[in-house]
Amino acid sequence: MKYAGLSTGGRIATHFSTWFIPPYKGRCYLANLTAQSYISPDASIHHSDLEIETKAFIGERVVIHQARNGGPVKIGKASHIHRDSIIETGQGGSLLIGADTHIQPRCQFAAYKAPIDIGSQVQIAPNCAFYPYNHTFLADEPIKNQPLQTKGGIIIDDDAWLGVGVIVLDGVRIGKGAVVGAGSVVTRDIPDGAIAAGVPARVVKMREKRPGL
């Protein structure tokens, strides 16, 4: 891991370091053994404006792709992106992931038209999806030819927690420490400290402090 990195030699060094290490989360500790970050040899990186801070973990079969005129991707210190997640930036889009944020398998970030900003210590469960854009759907034009539009970017503030299969749409802020229940579709802002669930997601209660605190 001393020689790990995005260069060809760095990818080869990472490959050798995994030979006797269990896959998936068994390899997370390797991110602490390098001055850079752990990027799985199976990850597909095609992005000219990518910044990965130290101690980050990029797992098996993660894809980081830059479409035409796509904006930057920045992955914060000690953040983990697990297997089969896809990050894509296109025209007008960018992605920022703060420090110590954990993204579980098979999540999708399609940053077109507007940015996706994810704070620090955010917990994102498997199969979540983030779309800061939408298609128009006029009747006289095939959907595939319709232009993209957006109500604004997506902001996930620090310490938020998104359950399995949450979908977050354009123009939404999920507040600091908020919790979104599994399977929810977030179409409007969720306040700090709120617990929200449903399709569309609505606030059902606020987080409470432990008695005596």
Backbone torsions as a table, in degrees:
resi	resn	phi	psi	omega
1	MET	NA	-16.1	178.1
2	LYS	-57.1	-31.6	-175.6
3	TYR	-106.3	12.2	-176.4
4	ALA	-66.9	153.4	177.6
5	GLY	166.6	-173.0	-177.4
6	LEU	-84.9	-11.9	177.9
7	SER	-68.1	166.2	178.4
8	THR	-58.7	-45.4	178.2
9	GLY	-63.1	-37.8	179.1
10	GLY	-66.2	-38.0	178.1
11	ARG	-67.3	-38.1	178.2
12	ILE	-65.9	-42.8	178.5
13	ALA	-60.5	-41.1	178.2
14	THR	-63.4	-41.1	179.3
15	HIS	-58.0	-46.6	-179.8
16	PHE	-63.2	-35.5	-176.5
17	SER	-69.0	-16.2	-177.2
18	THR	-95.1	-2.8	-171.3
19	TRP	-55.3	-40.1	-175.0
20	PHE	-115.2	20.8	-178.0
21	ILE	-110.6	133.6	178.4
22	PRO	-57.7	150.2	-178.7
23	PRO	-75.6	179.8	174.9
24	TYR	61.7	-130.4	-173.3
25	LYS	-71.7	-12.3	174.9
26	GLY	-62.5	-19.5	-178.1
27	ARG	-97.9	-0.9	-175.6
28	CYS	-57.5	-36.9	-175.4
29	TYR	-65.7	-18.8	179.2
30	LEU	-62.0	-25.4	178.5
31	ALA	-63.4	-22.1	179.7
32	ASN	-88.6	-2.2	-177.0
33	LEU	-102.4	8.1	-179.0
34	THR	-132.4	150.8	175.9
35	ALA	-73.8	-10.5	179.9
36	GLN	-107.8	-115.3	178.9
37	SER	-144.9	165.8	174.7
38	TYR	-92.6	121.5	175.2
39	ILE	-124.0	114.7	-175.7
40	SER	-55.0	141.8	174.0
41	PRO	-60.1	-21.7	179.8
42	ASP	-87.3	-6.1	178.9
43	ALA	-73.0	145.0	178.5
44	SER	-108.8	113.1	-176.5
45	ILE	-113.2	116.6	175.4
46	HIS	-137.2	80.3	-174.8
47	HIS	-156.0	125.2	-176.1
48	SER	-89.1	-7.1	-177.5
49	ASP	-131.2	58.6	-176.6
50	LEU	-112.6	129.7	175.1
51	GLU	-124.8	122.9	177.7
52	ILE	-119.4	117.4	-178.8
53	GLU	-77.2	172.4	-173.1
54	THR	-63.9	152.3	174.0
55	LYS	66.5	10.9	176.1
56	ALA	-75.0	159.7	-178.9
57	PHE	-128.6	121.2	177.0
58	ILE	-115.4	112.7	-169.0
59	GLY	-84.8	-173.3	-175.4
60	GLU	-60.5	134.8	173.0
61	ARG	61.2	18.8	169.9
62	VAL	-67.3	139.3	177.7
63	VAL	-115.6	128.4	172.8
64	ILE	-122.5	110.3	-168.8
65	HIS	-125.7	138.7	176.0
66	GLN	-112.4	111.4	172.9
67	ALA	-77.4	178.3	-176.9
68	ARG	-57.3	128.1	179.4
69	ASN	63.3	21.4	178.4
70	GLY	-68.1	145.2	-178.8
71	GLY	-83.5	-174.5	-172.4
72	PRO	-74.7	158.7	170.1
73	VAL	-123.1	128.6	175.7
74	LYS	-127.7	126.2	-178.9
75	ILE	-114.4	121.8	-170.8
76	GLY	-76.1	166.9	-177.2
77	LYS	-56.1	132.7	174.0
78	ALA	63.5	17.7	174.5
79	SER	-80.9	151.4	-178.9
80	HIS	-121.9	129.9	173.0
81	ILE	-122.1	115.1	-171.1
82	HIS	-93.0	174.1	-165.1
83	ARG	-51.5	143.6	173.6
84	ASP	68.5	11.7	172.7
85	SER	-79.5	150.1	-177.6
86	ILE	-125.0	127.1	174.4
87	ILE	-116.4	127.3	-178.8
88	GLU	-140.2	130.8	173.9
89	THR	-117.8	136.6	176.2
90	GLY	-125.7	-168.9	-175.0
91	GLN	-56.6	126.2	179.5
92	GLY	84.2	-4.4	-175.5
93	GLY	-111.1	156.0	175.3
94	SER	-155.2	166.8	179.5
95	LEU	-137.8	129.5	174.2
96	LEU	-123.2	126.5	175.4
97	ILE	-119.2	124.1	-177.2
98	GLY	-75.4	-175.9	-175.8
99	ALA	-72.8	144.7	172.1
100	ASP	57.7	34.0	174.1
101	THR	-94.5	141.7	-175.5
102	HIS	-120.6	121.1	-178.4
103	ILE	-115.6	117.0	-174.9
104	GLN	-82.9	176.2	-169.1
105	PRO	-60.0	152.0	169.1
106	ARG	65.3	31.7	173.8
107	CYS	-89.3	154.3	-177.1
108	GLN	-130.0	130.1	177.5
109	PHE	-123.3	106.0	-177.6
110	ALA	-110.6	87.3	-172.8
111	ALA	-89.0	87.7	173.6
112	TYR	-119.1	145.6	173.8
113	LYS	72.1	-27.8	-175.9
114	ALA	-156.8	160.1	-176.5
115	PRO	-80.4	158.8	167.4
116	ILE	-116.0	118.8	-179.9
117	ASP	-117.6	117.2	-178.8
118	ILE	-115.5	130.2	-173.6
119	GLY	-78.6	-162.5	-178.7
120	SER	-91.3	149.2	177.0
121	GLN	55.3	35.6	174.1
122	VAL	-85.6	141.6	178.6
123	GLN	-114.3	118.6	-177.7
124	ILE	-121.5	116.8	-176.6
125	ALA	-75.1	172.6	-178.5
126	PRO	-60.7	154.7	170.4
127	ASN	65.7	25.4	174.8
128	CYS	-85.8	153.9	-177.7
129	ALA	-139.0	143.8	-174.6
130	PHE	-131.1	119.0	-176.5
131	TYR	-131.8	99.7	179.2
132	PRO	-85.4	34.0	-179.7
133	TYR	-156.7	171.9	174.8
134	ASN	-150.9	165.4	171.7
135	HIS	-90.4	148.0	161.3
136	THR	-73.8	164.2	-176.3
137	PHE	-143.2	50.6	175.9
138	LEU	-63.7	147.3	-171.8
139	ALA	-72.1	-22.9	-173.1
140	ASP	-96.8	19.5	-177.7
141	GLU	-146.0	133.6	176.0
142	PRO	-57.0	144.8	-177.4
143	ILE	-56.2	-39.5	-176.7
144	LYS	-64.7	-19.8	179.7
145	ASN	-96.5	-4.0	-175.9
146	GLN	-75.6	140.2	179.9
147	PRO	-69.7	153.4	175.1
148	LEU	-79.7	150.6	176.2
149	GLN	-141.5	164.3	-178.5
150	THR	-148.1	148.0	171.3
151	LYS	-93.7	-2.5	-179.1
152	GLY	133.3	174.7	-177.0
153	GLY	-74.7	178.8	177.4
154	ILE	-111.2	132.9	176.1
155	ILE	-124.4	124.0	172.7
156	ILE	-114.2	110.6	-172.2
157	ASP	-79.5	170.6	-175.1
158	ASP	-53.8	143.6	170.7
159	ASP	66.1	15.2	174.6
160	ALA	-74.7	158.8	-179.2
161	TRP	-136.1	120.1	179.2
162	LEU	-110.7	126.2	-179.6
163	GLY	-74.8	-179.7	-176.0
164	VAL	-59.7	132.4	170.9
165	GLY	74.3	20.0	177.3
166	VAL	-72.3	138.3	174.4
167	ILE	-114.6	129.2	-179.6
168	VAL	-116.9	125.6	-176.3
169	LEU	-104.6	178.4	-170.3
170	ASP	-65.6	150.2	174.9
171	GLY	74.4	24.7	-172.7
172	VAL	-115.3	139.6	169.1
173	ARG	-118.8	126.1	172.0
174	ILE	-102.3	119.0	-167.4
175	GLY	-72.7	170.6	-178.8
176	LYS	-59.7	127.9	177.6
177	GLY	71.4	10.3	179.3
178	ALA	-75.4	155.7	178.7
179	VAL	-124.7	131.5	178.7
180	VAL	-119.4	123.8	-175.0
181	GLY	-68.8	157.2	-177.4
182	ALA	-56.9	139.8	176.0
183	GLY	77.4	5.6	-177.7
184	SER	-76.7	153.7	172.3
185	VAL	-117.5	114.3	-173.5
186	VAL	-94.0	112.8	-178.6
187	THR	-116.7	-4.4	179.8
188	ARG	-144.8	164.9	-176.3
189	ASP	-60.4	144.8	173.4
190	ILE	-114.1	123.3	-175.6
191	PRO	-67.6	163.3	174.2
192	ASP	-53.7	135.8	172.9
193	GLY	71.9	8.1	-178.0
194	ALA	-88.2	155.7	170.3
195	ILE	-112.3	121.7	-175.3
196	ALA	-125.8	151.3	178.4
197	ALA	-158.9	159.0	172.5
198	GLY	112.1	177.3	178.6
199	VAL	-128.9	102.7	-4.6
200	PRO	-73.6	160.1	-177.5
201	ALA	-66.3	134.4	176.5
202	ARG	-130.9	150.8	178.7
203	VAL	-69.5	127.1	179.2
204	VAL	-106.0	-25.7	175.7
205	LYS	-169.8	176.0	175.2
206	MET	-110.2	149.2	176.5
207	ARG	-62.8	141.2	-178.0
208	GLU	-112.5	149.7	175.5
209	LYS	-78.3	152.1	175.0
210	ARG	-63.4	143.7	178.9
211	PRO	-55.3	137.0	177.6
212	GLY	90.3	-4.5	179.9
213	LEU	-99.2	NA	NA
